[in-house]
């Protein structure tokens, strides 16, 4: 799925309609994809298995903190 195809949804499950917000989200998505691809390739070239690289990325995603959830935990 490309950044242009991703359905950016708000808290109510509705598509984000603001053109500027969608532009920023698409730019962030594109930059992150490139950084992840670069890191993935570096790891593989240094002998790390693709599965281990994917597990590392998955663990990073699981550790992300929702900045709006402060005090709700």
KEGULO-915867 format. One record per atom (N, C-alpha, C): residue number from 1; residue in one letter; x, y, z. Coordinates in nm, 2 decimals. Layout:
<r k="NUM" r="A" x="X" y="Y" z="Z"/>
...
This chain:
<r k="1" r="X" x="0.09" y="-0.12" z="0.00"/>
<r k="1" r="X" x="0.00" y="0.00" z="0.00"/>
<r k="1" r="X" x="0.09" y="0.12" z="0.00"/>
<r k="2" r="X" x="0.06" y="0.21" z="-0.09"/>
<r k="2" r="X" x="0.14" y="0.34" z="-0.10"/>
<r k="2" r="X" x="0.08" y="0.44" z="0.00"/>
<r k="3" r="X" x="0.16" y="0.54" z="0.04"/>
<r k="3" r="X" x="0.11" y="0.65" z="0.12"/>
<r k="3" r="X" x="-0.01" y="0.71" z="0.07"/>
<r k="4" r="X" x="-0.02" y="0.72" z="-0.06"/>
<r k="4" r="X" x="-0.14" y="0.79" z="-0.12"/>
<r k="4" r="X" x="-0.27" y="0.70" z="-0.11"/>
<r k="5" r="X" x="-0.25" y="0.57" z="-0.09"/>
<r k="5" r="X" x="-0.36" y="0.48" z="-0.08"/>
<r k="5" r="X" x="-0.41" y="0.46" z="0.06"/>
<r k="6" r="X" x="-0.33" y="0.50" z="0.16"/>
<r k="6" r="X" x="-0.36" y="0.47" z="0.30"/>
<r k="6" r="X" x="-0.48" y="0.55" z="0.34"/>
<r k="7" r="X" x="-0.58" y="0.49" z="0.41"/>
<r k="7" r="X" x="-0.70" y="0.56" z="0.45"/>
<r k="7" r="X" x="-0.67" y="0.62" z="0.59"/>
<r k="8" r="X" x="-0.63" y="0.74" z="0.60"/>
<r k="8" r="X" x="-0.60" y="0.81" z="0.73"/>
<r k="8" r="X" x="-0.74" y="0.83" z="0.80"/>
<r k="9" r="X" x="-0.76" y="0.77" z="0.91"/>
<r k="9" r="X" x="-0.89" y="0.79" z="0.98"/>
<r k="9" r="X" x="-0.87" y="0.86" z="1.11"/>
<r k="10" r="X" x="-0.98" y="0.93" z="1.15"/>
<r k="10" r="X" x="-0.97" y="1.01" z="1.28"/>
<r k="10" r="X" x="-1.02" y="0.91" z="1.39"/>
<r k="11" r="X" x="-1.04" y="0.97" z="1.51"/>
<r k="11" r="X" x="-1.08" y="0.89" z="1.63"/>
<r k="11" r="X" x="-1.21" y="0.82" z="1.61"/>
<r k="12" r="X" x="-1.30" y="0.88" z="1.53"/>
<r k="12" r="X" x="-1.43" y="0.82" z="1.50"/>
<r k="12" r="X" x="-1.44" y="0.73" z="1.39"/>
<r k="13" r="X" x="-1.32" y="0.70" z="1.32"/>
<r k="13" r="X" x="-1.32" y="0.61" z="1.21"/>
<r k="13" r="X" x="-1.35" y="0.68" z="1.08"/>
<r k="14" r="X" x="-1.36" y="0.81" z="1.08"/>
<r k="14" r="X" x="-1.39" y="0.89" z="0.96"/>
<r k="14" r="X" x="-1.26" y="0.93" z="0.89"/>
<r k="15" r="X" x="-1.26" y="0.94" z="0.76"/>
<r k="15" r="X" x="-1.14" y="0.98" z="0.68"/>
<r k="15" r="X" x="-1.10" y="1.12" z="0.73"/>
<r k="16" r="X" x="-0.97" y="1.15" z="0.74"/>
<r k="16" r="X" x="-0.92" y="1.28" z="0.77"/>
<r k="16" r="X" x="-0.94" y="1.36" z="0.64"/>
<r k="17" r="X" x="-1.01" y="1.47" z="0.65"/>
<r k="17" r="X" x="-1.05" y="1.55" z="0.53"/>
<r k="17" r="X" x="-0.96" y="1.67" z="0.51"/>
<r k="18" r="X" x="-0.89" y="1.71" z="0.61"/>
<r k="18" r="X" x="-0.80" y="1.83" z="0.59"/>
<r k="18" r="X" x="-0.69" y="1.80" z="0.49"/>
<r k="19" r="X" x="-0.68" y="1.87" z="0.38"/>
<r k="19" r="X" x="-0.58" y="1.84" z="0.28"/>
<r k="19" r="X" x="-0.44" y="1.86" z="0.33"/>
<r k="20" r="X" x="-0.41" y="1.96" z="0.42"/>
<r k="20" r="X" x="-0.28" y="1.98" z="0.47"/>
<r k="20" r="X" x="-0.24" y="1.87" z="0.57"/>
<r k="21" r="X" x="-0.33" y="1.82" z="0.65"/>
<r k="21" r="X" x="-0.30" y="1.71" z="0.74"/>
<r k="21" r="X" x="-0.27" y="1.59" z="0.66"/>
<r k="22" r="X" x="-0.35" y="1.56" z="0.56"/>
<r k="22" r="X" x="-0.32" y="1.44" z="0.48"/>
<r k="22" r="X" x="-0.19" y="1.45" z="0.41"/>
<r k="23" r="X" x="-0.15" y="1.57" z="0.36"/>
<r k="23" r="X" x="-0.02" y="1.59" z="0.30"/>
<r k="23" r="X" x="0.09" y="1.56" z="0.39"/>
<r k="24" r="X" x="0.08" y="1.61" z="0.52"/>
<r k="24" r="X" x="0.19" y="1.59" z="0.62"/>
<r k="24" r="X" x="0.19" y="1.44" z="0.65"/>
<r k="25" r="X" x="0.08" y="1.38" z="0.67"/>
<r k="25" r="X" x="0.08" y="1.23" z="0.70"/>
<r k="25" r="X" x="0.14" y="1.15" z="0.58"/>
<r k="26" r="X" x="0.11" y="1.19" z="0.46"/>
<r k="26" r="X" x="0.17" y="1.12" z="0.35"/>
<r k="26" r="X" x="0.32" y="1.14" z="0.34"/>
<r k="27" r="X" x="0.37" y="1.26" z="0.37"/>
<r k="27" r="X" x="0.51" y="1.29" z="0.37"/>
<r k="27" r="X" x="0.58" y="1.21" z="0.48"/>
<r k="28" r="X" x="0.52" y="1.21" z="0.60"/>
<r k="28" r="X" x="0.58" y="1.13" z="0.71"/>
<r k="28" r="X" x="0.59" y="0.99" z="0.68"/>
<r k="29" r="X" x="0.48" y="0.93" z="0.62"/>
<r k="29" r="X" x="0.47" y="0.79" z="0.58"/>
<r k="29" r="X" x="0.59" y="0.76" z="0.48"/>
<r k="30" r="X" x="0.60" y="0.84" z="0.38"/>
<r k="30" r="X" x="0.71" y="0.82" z="0.28"/>
<r k="30" r="X" x="0.85" y="0.82" z="0.34"/>
<r k="31" r="X" x="0.87" y="0.92" z="0.43"/>
<r k="31" r="X" x="1.00" y="0.93" z="0.49"/>
<r k="31" r="X" x="1.03" y="0.81" z="0.58"/>
<r k="32" r="X" x="0.93" y="0.77" z="0.66"/>
<r k="32" r="X" x="0.95" y="0.65" z="0.74"/>
<r k="32" r="X" x="0.97" y="0.52" z="0.66"/>
<r k="33" r="X" x="0.90" y="0.51" z="0.56"/>
<r k="33" r="X" x="0.92" y="0.39" z="0.47"/>
<r k="33" r="X" x="1.06" y="0.38" z="0.42"/>
<r k="34" r="X" x="1.11" y="0.50" z="0.38"/>
<r k="34" r="X" x="1.25" y="0.50" z="0.32"/>
<r k="34" r="X" x="1.35" y="0.47" z="0.43"/>
<r k="35" r="X" x="1.33" y="0.53" z="0.55"/>
<r k="35" r="X" x="1.42" y="0.51" z="0.66"/>
<r k="35" r="X" x="1.42" y="0.36" z="0.70"/>
<r k="36" r="X" x="1.30" y="0.30" z="0.71"/>
<r k="36" r="X" x="1.29" y="0.16" z="0.75"/>
<r k="36" r="X" x="1.35" y="0.07" z="0.64"/>
<r k="37" r="X" x="1.33" y="0.10" z="0.51"/>
<r k="37" r="X" x="1.39" y="0.02" z="0.41"/>
<r k="37" r="X" x="1.54" y="0.03" z="0.42"/>
<r k="38" r="X" x="1.60" y="0.15" z="0.44"/>
<r k="38" r="X" x="1.74" y="0.17" z="0.45"/>
<r k="38" r="X" x="1.80" y="0.09" z="0.57"/>
<r k="39" r="X" x="1.73" y="0.09" z="0.69"/>
<r k="39" r="X" x="1.77" y="0.02" z="0.80"/>
<r k="39" r="X" x="1.76" y="-0.13" z="0.78"/>
<r k="40" r="X" x="1.66" y="-0.17" z="0.71"/>
<r k="40" r="X" x="1.63" y="-0.31" z="0.68"/>
<r k="40" r="X" x="1.75" y="-0.37" z="0.60"/>
<r k="41" r="X" x="1.78" y="-0.29" z="0.49"/>
<r k="41" r="X" x="1.89" y="-0.33" z="0.40"/>
<r k="41" r="X" x="2.02" y="-0.33" z="0.47"/>
<r k="42" r="X" x="2.05" y="-0.23" z="0.56"/>
<r k="42" r="X" x="2.17" y="-0.23" z="0.63"/>
<r k="42" r="X" x="2.19" y="-0.36" z="0.72"/>
<r k="43" r="X" x="2.08" y="-0.39" z="0.79"/>
<r k="43" r="X" x="2.08" y="-0.51" z="0.88"/>
<r k="43" r="X" x="2.11" y="-0.63" z="0.80"/>
<r k="44" r="X" x="2.04" y="-0.65" z="0.69"/>
<r k="44" r="X" x="2.06" y="-0.77" z="0.61"/>
<r k="44" r="X" x="2.20" y="-0.78" z="0.55"/>
<r k="45" r="X" x="2.25" y="-0.66" z="0.51"/>
<r k="45" r="X" x="2.39" y="-0.66" z="0.45"/>
<r k="45" r="X" x="2.49" y="-0.69" z="0.56"/>
<r k="46" r="X" x="2.46" y="-0.67" z="0.69"/>
<r k="46" r="X" x="2.55" y="-0.70" z="0.80"/>
<r k="46" r="X" x="2.52" y="-0.84" z="0.86"/>
<r k="47" r="X" x="2.44" y="-0.91" z="0.79"/>
<r k="47" r="X" x="2.42" y="-1.05" z="0.83"/>
<r k="47" r="X" x="2.30" y="-1.08" z="0.92"/>
<r k="48" r="X" x="2.21" y="-0.98" z="0.95"/>
<r k="48" r="X" x="2.09" y="-1.01" z="1.03"/>
<r k="48" r="X" x="1.99" y="-1.07" z="0.94"/>
<r k="49" r="X" x="1.91" y="-1.16" z="0.99"/>
<r k="49" r="X" x="1.81" y="-1.22" z="0.91"/>
<r k="49" r="X" x="1.69" y="-1.12" z="0.89"/>
<r k="50" r="X" x="1.62" y="-1.13" z="0.78"/>
<r k="50" r="X" x="1.51" y="-1.05" z="0.75"/>
<r k="50" r="X" x="1.40" y="-1.06" z="0.86"/>
<r k="51" r="X" x="1.38" y="-1.18" z="0.91"/>
<r k="51" r="X" x="1.28" y="-1.20" z="1.02"/>
<r k="51" r="X" x="1.32" y="-1.13" z="1.15"/>
<r k="52" r="X" x="1.45" y="-1.13" z="1.18"/>
<r k="52" r="X" x="1.49" y="-1.06" z="1.30"/>
<r k="52" r="X" x="1.48" y="-0.91" z="1.28"/>
<r k="53" r="X" x="1.50" y="-0.86" z="1.17"/>
<r k="53" r="X" x="1.48" y="-0.72" z="1.14"/>
<r k="53" r="X" x="1.34" y="-0.68" z="1.16"/>
<r k="54" r="X" x="1.25" y="-0.76" z="1.10"/>
<r k="54" r="X" x="1.11" y="-0.73" z="1.11"/>
<r k="54" r="X" x="1.06" y="-0.74" z="1.26"/>
<r k="55" r="X" x="1.11" y="-0.83" z="1.33"/>
<r k="55" r="X" x="1.07" y="-0.84" z="1.48"/>
<r k="55" r="X" x="1.12" y="-0.72" z="1.55"/>
<r k="56" r="X" x="1.24" y="-0.67" z="1.52"/>
<r k="56" r="X" x="1.29" y="-0.55" z="1.58"/>
<r k="56" r="X" x="1.20" y="-0.43" z="1.55"/>
<r k="57" r="X" x="1.16" y="-0.41" z="1.42"/>
<r k="57" r="X" x="1.07" y="-0.30" z="1.38"/>
<r k="57" r="X" x="0.93" y="-0.32" z="1.45"/>
<r k="58" r="X" x="0.88" y="-0.44" z="1.46"/>
<r k="58" r="X" x="0.75" y="-0.46" z="1.52"/>
<r k="58" r="X" x="0.76" y="-0.43" z="1.67"/>
<r k="59" r="X" x="0.87" y="-0.46" z="1.74"/>
<r k="59" r="X" x="0.89" y="-0.42" z="1.88"/>
<r k="59" r="X" x="0.89" y="-0.27" z="1.90"/>
<r k="60" r="X" x="0.96" y="-0.20" z="1.80"/>
<r k="60" r="X" x="0.96" y="-0.06" z="1.81"/>
<r k="60" r="X" x="0.82" y="0.00" z="1.80"/>
<r k="61" r="X" x="0.74" y="-0.05" z="1.71"/>
<r k="61" r="X" x="0.60" y="0.00" z="1.69"/>
<r k="61" r="X" x="0.52" y="-0.03" z="1.82"/>
<r k="62" r="X" x="0.54" y="-0.14" z="1.88"/>
<r k="62" r="X" x="0.47" y="-0.18" z="2.00"/>
<r k="62" r="X" x="0.50" y="-0.08" z="2.11"/>
<r k="63" r="X" x="0.62" y="-0.03" z="2.11"/>
<r k="63" r="X" x="0.66" y="0.06" z="2.22"/>
<r k="63" r="X" x="0.62" y="0.21" z="2.20"/>
<r k="64" r="X" x="0.56" y="0.24" z="2.09"/>
<r k="64" r="X" x="0.52" y="0.38" z="2.07"/>
<r k="64" r="X" x="0.41" y="0.42" z="2.17"/>
<r k="65" r="X" x="0.43" y="0.55" z="2.22"/>
<r k="65" r="X" x="0.34" y="0.60" z="2.32"/>
<r k="65" r="X" x="0.24" y="0.70" z="2.26"/>
<r k="66" r="X" x="0.11" y="0.68" z="2.29"/>
<r k="66" r="X" x="0.01" y="0.78" z="2.24"/>
<r k="66" r="X" x="0.02" y="0.90" z="2.33"/>
<r k="67" r="X" x="0.06" y="1.02" z="2.28"/>
<r k="67" r="X" x="0.07" y="1.14" z="2.36"/>
<r k="67" r="X" x="-0.06" y="1.19" z="2.41"/>
<r k="68" r="X" x="-0.17" y="1.14" z="2.36"/>
<r k="68" r="X" x="-0.30" y="1.19" z="2.41"/>
<r k="68" r="X" x="-0.36" y="1.10" z="2.52"/>
<r k="69" r="X" x="-0.29" y="0.99" z="2.55"/>
<r k="69" r="X" x="-0.33" y="0.90" z="2.65"/>
<r k="69" r="X" x="-0.27" y="0.92" z="2.79"/>
<r k="70" r="X" x="-0.20" y="1.03" z="2.81"/>
<r k="70" r="X" x="-0.15" y="1.06" z="2.94"/>
<r k="70" r="X" x="-0.25" y="1.06" z="3.05"/>
<r k="71" r="X" x="-0.22" y="0.99" z="3.15"/>
<r k="71" r="X" x="-0.32" y="0.98" z="3.26"/>
<r k="71" r="X" x="-0.43" y="0.88" z="3.24"/>
<r k="72" r="X" x="-0.44" y="0.82" z="3.13"/>
<r k="72" r="X" x="-0.55" y="0.73" z="3.10"/>
<r k="72" r="X" x="-0.50" y="0.58" z="3.12"/>
<r k="73" r="X" x="-0.38" y="0.57" z="3.16"/>
<r k="73" r="X" x="-0.32" y="0.43" z="3.17"/>
<r k="73" r="X" x="-0.35" y="0.38" z="3.31"/>
